[in-house]
Amino acid sequence: MTDKPTRRDLMRPAQLLAIAFGAALFGGLITAMSMGAFQAIPGEAILRAWTVGGIVAGVSFIAVLLIVSILLLVVDPATQGGTVDQPVLVKKDAERAKKPSAH
C-alpha cells in the first residue's frame, strides 16, 4: 500500500454528486421563489415557475458536475499533502538566474 492519494481519494463520486445536487437544488429553489412559486397567483404561473426552476436545476446539476470533474482532472494526486518550499508563481529558471553564481 502506498501513502499517495489517488484521484478517487481526493473526491469520491458520491461527494461529486452531492456537490452538484446541492448546487442544483439551490438554483432551482431560488429560481422558483423568484418567479413566485409560493405566492397567491394563478395556477399556470405557479406551474411555470416550478417548470423553469426544474430546468435551471437540471442545467446547473450537469454544469457543476462537468466543471468540478474537469477541474479534478487538473489536480495531480501525487502533489497533494506535500509542502511547497519555493515561490509558486516564480518559474524555476527565473529563480536560478537571480541567484549569484559561486564561480
Stockholm file with secondary structure:
# STOCKHOLM 1.0

chainA/1-103         MTDKPTRRDLMRPAQLLAIAFGAALFGGLITAMSMGAFQAIPGEAILRAWTVGGIVAGVSFIAVLLIVSILLLVVDPATQGGTVDQPVLVKKDAERAKKPSAH
#=GR chainA/1-103 SS CCSSCCHHHHSCHHHHHHHHHHHHHHHHHHHHHHTTTTSSCCHHHHHHHHHHHHHHHHHHHHHHHHHHHHHHHHSCGGGTTCCCCSCSSSCHHHHHHHSCCCC
#=GC SS_cons         CCSSCCHHHHSCHHHHHHHHHHHHHHHHHHHHHHTTTTSSCCHHHHHHHHHHHHHHHHHHHHHHHHHHHHHHHHSCGGGTTCCCCSCSSSCHHHHHHHSCCCC
//
